[in-house]
Amino acid sequence: MIPDLGKYAGAVMWSYVASLALILGFVALSLWQARRMKRALDEVEQRQEKADA
């Protein structure tokens, strides 16, 4: 199942690890920013409702 990479196996595996870490980091950053923006929008909506009342 795993191809024989010879002397490049270490470099290839570390490249996969680095790529996976970057992808997971970007996903985590996106989720964090989305939650932060949701909270900010909720606060604006609450202030808007209080101003309208």
C-alpha positions in Angstrom: 0.0 0.0 0.0 2.8 2.5 0.9 5.1 3.1 -2.1 8.8 2.6 -1.7 10.3 6.2 -1.6 13.9 5.2 -0.9 16.1 7.9 0.4 13.4 10.5 0.0 10.9 8.9 2.4 11.8 11.2 5.2 11.4 14.3 3.2 8.1 13.2 1.6 6.6 12.2 5.0 7.6 15.5 6.6 6.1 17.3 3.6 2.8 15.5 4.2 3.0 16.3 7.9 3.7 19.9 7.3 0.9 20.2 4.7 -1.6 18.5 7.0 -0.6 20.8 9.9 -1.1 23.9 7.7 -4.5 22.7 6.5 -5.6 22.0 10.0 -4.2 25.4 11.1 -6.2 27.2 8.4 -9.4 25.4 9.3 -8.9 26.2 13.0 -8.2 29.9 12.2 -11.3 30.0 10.0 -13.5 28.5 12.7 -12.1 30.9 15.3 -12.7 33.9 13.1 -16.2 32.8 12.2 -17.1 32.5 15.9 -15.6 35.9 16.7 -17.5 37.5 13.9 -20.7 35.8 15.0 -20.3 37.2 18.5 -19.6 40.7 17.1 -22.7 40.5 14.9 -24.8 39.3 17.8 -23.7 42.3 19.9 -24.5 44.7 17.1 -28.0 43.1 16.7 -28.6 43.4 20.4 -27.6 47.1 20.4 -29.8 47.7 17.4 -32.8 46.0 19.1 -32.3 48.1 22.2 -32.1 51.3 20.1 -35.3 50.4 18.3 -37.2 49.7 21.5 
